[in-house]
Structures are given as C-alpha cells and as structure tokens.
Amino acid sequence: MRFFPAAEPVQVRVVVTSGQVRESVLVEFASRERAIFSSSLPLEFGDRVRLKRVEGNGETIATVIAVQYHEGRKAVAVEFADGNCSWVKRP
C-alpha cells in the first residue's frame, strides 16, 4: 500500500451511509486512521460518510480522501473524523 503504508489487510463488513443512500461493503485494508473498500455509491473526494460495523459494535464518521477507478470497480479511501478507529482493525 504505497500511499497508506500503515494499512493492513482486514475483512470487516460495514454499512456505508452517504446522505440517504447506503451500501454494505467489505473493508479490505485499514489502519487506526484510515480504511479502504470497494463501493458502488456515488462517492467523491471530500464526501462525509458514516461507517457502521455489521457485526458487533462500532460506528464512525469518515471523510473520503481518495477514489480510484480501475477495470469497472471503484476503490474508496476514507479517513476517520476522530482520527482513530480501533474497531475496524478487530476481526
């Protein structure tokens, strides 16, 4: 992970909400400050989203800091608003 060297592979199912739309996604890489996942939501740089863990406790607000399109898929990187989100790193 060239741009996010602290991110490690994880598999945490979350619901991402942006405005009135939401989607269940799998967080594939995360650090305590950031997360990366694939999404079909119309997310762009600077958007605020809510991430809520599907199983167990955990909810946070994040800001989209990068969007990358590749072969018909969209990867989204977010930075947690409070600067630290430990639940996304737990299995």
C-alpha positions as CSV (number, residue, x, y, z in Angstrom):
1,M,0.0,0.0,0.0
2,R,2.2,2.7,-1.3
3,F,0.1,5.7,-0.2
4,F,-1.2,4.1,3.0
5,P,1.8,2.2,4.4
6,A,0.2,1.6,7.8
7,A,-2.9,-0.1,6.3
8,E,-3.1,-3.8,6.8
9,P,-5.4,-6.4,5.2
10,V,-8.6,-6.9,7.1
11,Q,-12.1,-8.2,6.4
12,V,-14.7,-6.1,8.2
13,R,-18.2,-5.9,6.9
14,V,-19.7,-2.4,7.3
15,V,-22.6,-0.4,6.1
16,V,-21.6,2.9,4.5
17,T,-24.1,5.7,4.5
18,S,-23.9,8.8,2.5
19,G,-26.9,11.1,2.7
20,Q,-29.9,8.9,2.0
21,V,-28.1,6.1,0.3
22,R,-26.3,3.2,1.9
23,E,-24.4,0.1,0.9
24,S,-22.9,-3.0,2.6
25,V,-19.2,-3.2,1.9
26,L,-16.2,-5.1,2.9
27,V,-13.3,-3.0,4.4
28,E,-10.3,-4.7,2.8
29,F,-7.4,-2.6,4.2
30,A,-7.4,-0.5,7.4
31,S,-5.2,1.3,9.9
32,R,-6.4,3.1,13.0
33,E,-6.8,6.3,10.9
34,R,-8.0,5.1,7.5
35,A,-9.9,2.4,5.7
36,I,-10.1,1.3,2.0
37,F,-13.1,-0.5,0.5
38,S,-14.8,-1.1,-2.9
39,S,-18.1,0.7,-3.4
40,S,-20.7,1.4,-6.0
41,L,-22.0,4.5,-4.2
42,P,-21.5,7.9,-5.9
43,L,-18.7,8.9,-3.6
44,E,-16.2,11.7,-4.4
45,F,-13.3,13.4,-2.6
46,G,-14.4,15.3,0.4
47,D,-17.7,13.5,1.0
48,R,-18.6,12.6,4.6
49,V,-19.8,9.1,5.2
50,R,-20.9,7.0,8.2
51,L,-19.4,3.5,8.7
52,K,-21.3,1.1,10.9
53,R,-20.0,-2.4,11.6
54,V,-22.5,-5.1,10.7
55,E,-21.5,-7.5,13.4
56,G,-20.6,-6.2,16.9
57,N,-20.2,-2.6,18.0
58,G,-18.6,0.1,16.0
59,E,-19.7,3.3,14.2
60,T,-17.8,6.3,13.0
61,I,-17.8,9.2,10.6
62,A,-15.2,9.5,7.9
63,T,-14.2,11.7,5.0
64,V,-13.4,10.4,1.5
65,I,-9.7,11.2,0.9
66,A,-9.2,9.2,-2.4
67,V,-11.3,7.5,-5.1
68,Q,-9.7,5.3,-7.7
69,Y,-11.4,3.7,-10.7
70,H,-9.9,0.5,-12.1
71,E,-11.4,-2.0,-14.5
72,G,-15.0,-1.1,-13.7
73,R,-14.5,-1.0,-9.9
74,K,-14.1,1.9,-7.6
75,A,-11.8,1.8,-4.5
76,V,-12.6,4.4,-1.8
77,A,-10.2,5.5,0.9
78,V,-11.6,7.3,3.9
79,E,-10.0,9.0,6.9
80,F,-11.8,8.7,10.3
81,A,-13.1,12.0,11.6
82,D,-12.0,11.4,15.1
83,G,-8.5,10.4,13.9
84,N,-8.6,6.9,15.5
85,C,-10.9,4.0,14.9
86,S,-9.7,0.8,16.6
87,W,-12.8,-1.3,15.9
88,V,-12.1,-1.5,12.2
89,K,-8.9,-3.4,13.0
90,R,-10.6,-6.1,15.1
91,P,-11.7,-9.3,13.4
